[in-house]
Amino acid sequence: MKVIKILALKANPTNTAALRLDKEVREIKAVLDQATYRDRFEFISEGAVRVEDLSRAMLKHKPDIVHFSGHGAGENGLVLENDAGAMQLVSTEALSQLFKWGRATTKCVVLNACYSKVQAEAIHQNIDCVIGMNKAVNDQAAIQFAVKFYQALMDGEGFQSAYDYACTALALLANKDASTPELLNRTEGADPLKIITAPEAQQSQVAEPAQPHAQQSQTVGNVTMSGSGNFANALQAGGDISLNQSSQQASSNPDLQAALAALAKLKQDVTAADTLSTFAKRQTGSTIDTIQEELQKPKPDKSFVNEAVDALKQGLSGVVTLAEPVTEVAGLLAKAWVGLL
């Protein structure tokens, strides 16, 4: 089994603004500890990186992913350290040459530094997947992006999906830096790291689908409950039990009916939208499903639904054709709560 090496390089010279680089590394390590494929990754961190340390680290570790955290100087290069701990620049041309040499093993480079898009474009000549920042980026936003990117990657997502996930996470928080990271990618939907191995893929293909149990129902008072399998066992285990009372409640509340219909229409529009990435479509569709499921319960959690609708608003705020229907859903729900509570 191949272990994927992530080489994290940190540089925060004494004569530059202080960054919370240790926090970034600590949070990425925490994500790795909880990741689905944590045994497939090795995280290596080196701090106070000098120009001469770059080639040495690449030669020693032969990383699959190189992650740089620090300051960027745009056209002038990336900011590293000298022997005294002060600022020393490494040029864009030199970085391009380094990754040309390391392209046999390195599949992805993440430049988590301000104005690093210039270097990303140069490195992308030899490395298929490179992320750089198109302007100055807030320290906290940079940390959040990195953590979410590796969280998705370590759970088996490809580079494009992990990038989409991280940017969406920032957008959901209404972070102004959600569009600051830019991905240059030639791998498209492929998984260059091959995190999911062939035996696992074959196993998932031949897995037999679970046979559905016969539907059963039982009346308790004035409420009829239906579920699969043994009813008593399902009730004790908190199984999948639907209550006809919820459908009766929805039919008696026209505003709730209208909200559910608007959510169904919104999901169709999201699926057809050309402006959303595949990951954003899946995440938005999942949020809509969650809202619909909650609204069909006998006593929906108002706070939970409102939070989910707010998340939809934030995630779709940049798409006018989708943002307006979300506002409509929020208005219908505000009226529906009167009849539900």
N, C-alpha and C positions, 0 to 999 in steps of 0.2 A: 504493500500500500504506500503510495507516494505521499509524503508529508509536504505541505505547502508552506514555504517560508515567507513570513512577512518581516521585512527589515525596516524598522522605524528609526529614522535619523532626526535628531533634535538639535537645533542651534538657536540660542538666544543670547547673543553677545552682551557684555556688560554695558556697552554704550548704545543699546537699542531698547525700545519699550519692552517691559516685562510681559511675557506670555505664560499662560498656565499649561505648559507643555507636559509637565508631570501628571496633571489631572487628565489630559487627553490620553496618555499612555495607560494610566490606571484604569480608566473607564473602558478602553478597548480590551484590556486584559480581563476585566470583569465580564464583558460580553463573550469573550472566548471561553471562559470557564462555564458559561451556561449554554453555549452553542450546541446545535444538533450534531455538527461534525467537528467538535473540538479536538478529537484525536487526529484530525487530518491537517491541523495547523500548528505551526511553531512561530511564536511571536518573539522577535529579537529586537531589543531596544538599545540604541547607542546615543549618548548625549554629548553636548559640547563639541559637536562635529566640526572638524577643520577641513580645509580643502583636500589635504592629502589623505584624510580619513575616508573619503568617498570611495576611491578606487580600492583601498585596502579592504573596506567592508564588503564591497561587491565581490572581490576576489575570494575573500574568506568564506562568506556565507552563500554566495550564488543564489540570491533570493528570487522567488517567483513574483513577489510584490515589493516595491520600494515605496515607503511612505515618508515624506519629508514634512516636518513641522517647524515653522519658524517665520522669518520675514522674507518678503520678496521685494525686489527693487526694479520691477518692470524690465525695460530694455537693458538695464545694467547687470541683471543676473539675480542669483539667490544669495542671501546673506548667511555666511558661515562664520567661523571664528578663526582667529590666529592663535599663536602660542600664548599670548597674553590675555586671551579671552575677549578681545575686542573684535569689531566687525571686519570681515574680509569677504569680498565678493568672489563668486565663481561665475564665470561667463556662461552665457547661453550656448555658445559654440562648444565650450569644453564639456558641458553637460550632454550635449548632443553626441559628442564623440564617445563619452563614457558609456552611454546607453547603446550606442552602436556596437561597442565591444560586448556589452552584457545582454544583447538581444537573444542569445541562444537560450537563456534561462529565464529572464525577466519578462513577464507577461503584462504587467500593469504597473504604472507609476502614479502616485497620488502626491501632488504638490499642494499641501495645505498651507499656503502662504499668499499674502496679498500680491496682486498684479502678476501672478505666476503663469498666466495664460501664454505669455510669450515663450517661456521655457517649455511649456506643455506642447506647443505647436512644433517646436524644434525636436523635442524628444520623440514626438509621434511619427517622425520620419522613419524611426526604427522600431518603436514599440507600439503594438496594436492598440492598447488601451491606456490613455493618459488623462488625468484630471488636473485642471489648473483653475485658478481664480481670475475672473475677468476684471476685478476691481479690488479695493480694500475690503477685507472681510472681518467682521466682529469676532473677537476671540472665542466667545461662547458659541456662536454659530458655527465656527470652524470645528470646535470640539463635537458639537451635536451632529454635524454632517459626517465626520469621521466615524463616530460611534455607530450611527445608523447604517452607514455604508458597510462596515465590517460585520455588523450584526446580520444583515441580509446575506452577505457573502458567506459567512460561516454557517448559515442555515441552508446553504446549497444553491443560492441564487447566482446567476451569471453577473458579469460586470454591469451590463446595461440595466438589468433589473435592480441590482443593488444601488446603483446611482439614482435611478428613479425613486426608489424607496426612501433614500436619504433626503433627496430634494423635496419629496412630498411631505416627509416628516417636518421639515422646516416650514413648508407652506401651511401645514395644519396649525402650526404655532404662530401663524401670521408674521413670520420672521422676514424682514426686508432683504435678507441675504439668501433667500431660497433659490434665486436664479443666479447667484454669484459663481457657484462651481460650474464648470463646463467640462463635458466629457467628449473626448475625441476617441472614436471607437471604430475599429474595423472588424470586430468579432461578431457584431450583430447579436443574434440570439444564441450563439454557441456558448459552450461552457469550456473555455480554454484550460481551466484548471482541472477539469474532469473530476470534480468532487464526487459526483454520483458515479459509482463504478459500474461496469458492465453487468456483473452478477446481480447487483441490486436492481438495475433497470429491467433485466430479464425476469427477476422475481416479481416485480410489480406488474409486468405484462401478463404473467400466467396466473396471477392470484385469482382464485375463484370468488365471484361476488357472493356476498352473504344472501342467503335465501330469506325472503320476507316471511314473517310469521302471519298467521291468519289474524285479521282484525277482530277485536272483541270490544264489547261495550258494556257498561254497567251504569245504572241510574242510582245516584245518591241524592236523595231529596228531590228537588226540581231540576237538577243538573245531570245531563247525560254525558259521561266521559267515555272516550274510545281510545284504544291504544293497541300496540302490537304485542304478541306474546301473551304470557300469563298476566292477567290484570292485577292480581294481588301482588305478584312479584314486582311488576312495573311500578305500582304505587309505592311499595316499600323502598325501591331502589331509586325513585325519582326518575322513572323512565319517560319516554316520549309520549305524553298523554295530552290529547287535545280536548278542549272543553267546548261543547256546542254553544255554551252560554256566551263565549267570546264572539262568535259569529252573529248571534242574536243581538248582542250589544252593539256591534258595528252597524248592523242593518238598521238599528233604531236611532243612529246618530249620523245624519246626513253629512255633517262636516268631516267626521272621521272617515266615512266612505269616500268622500271627495279627496281627502288627504291620501288615502291608500291608492286611489286611482291615479293621483298626480305622481306619487312615488313610483308606481309601475311604469308610467309614461316616461318619467325622468330616467329610469334605469335603461329603457330602450334608447333614449336619446344619448345617454353616456356611451352605450355600446357602439352606437353609430358615429360618435364624434371623431373627427380627424385630428383634433387639436390635443387629444389626450394620449399619453403613452399607454401601452398594454398594462403596465403595472398600475397606473393611476385608474384605469378603467376597472380593474379587478378590485382595487381597494375601495373605490367609490361604490361599486356594485355590492360589495360585502357590507358596507355601512348602510346602504339602503335596505338590504335584506334584514339586517339587525333591527332597524327601525320598524319595518313591516311586521316582523315577528313579535316585537314588544307591543305594538299597537293592537295586535290580535289577542293579547292576553286579557283575562277578565278584569284585571286591575293594572294597567300599564304604568310603568315607572315614569312619571312626568319628567323628573330631573334628568334621568338617563336619556330619554328621547330628545329632550331639548338640547342636551350636550352633543348628541349625535348629529342633530340637525345643524347645530353651530359648526361642527367639524365639516359637514358637507358644504356649508356656506364658505368657509375659509378655503377648502380645497378646490372649489369651483369658482372662486371669486374672480379669477382672471378670464373666465369663459362666459361672456354675456348671455349666450343662448342657453346655458345651463344654470347660471346663477339666478336668473329670474324665476324659473320653476321652483327652485329651492325656497326662495322668498315666499312664493305662493303656498308651498307646503307648510311653512312656518305659520302663515296667517290662518290657514285652515285648521291647523292643530290648536292654535290659540283659542279658536271658537269651539273646537271639539272638546277641549279640557273642561269647559263649562258643563257639558252634558255628561262627562265621564266621572267627574269628582263629586 
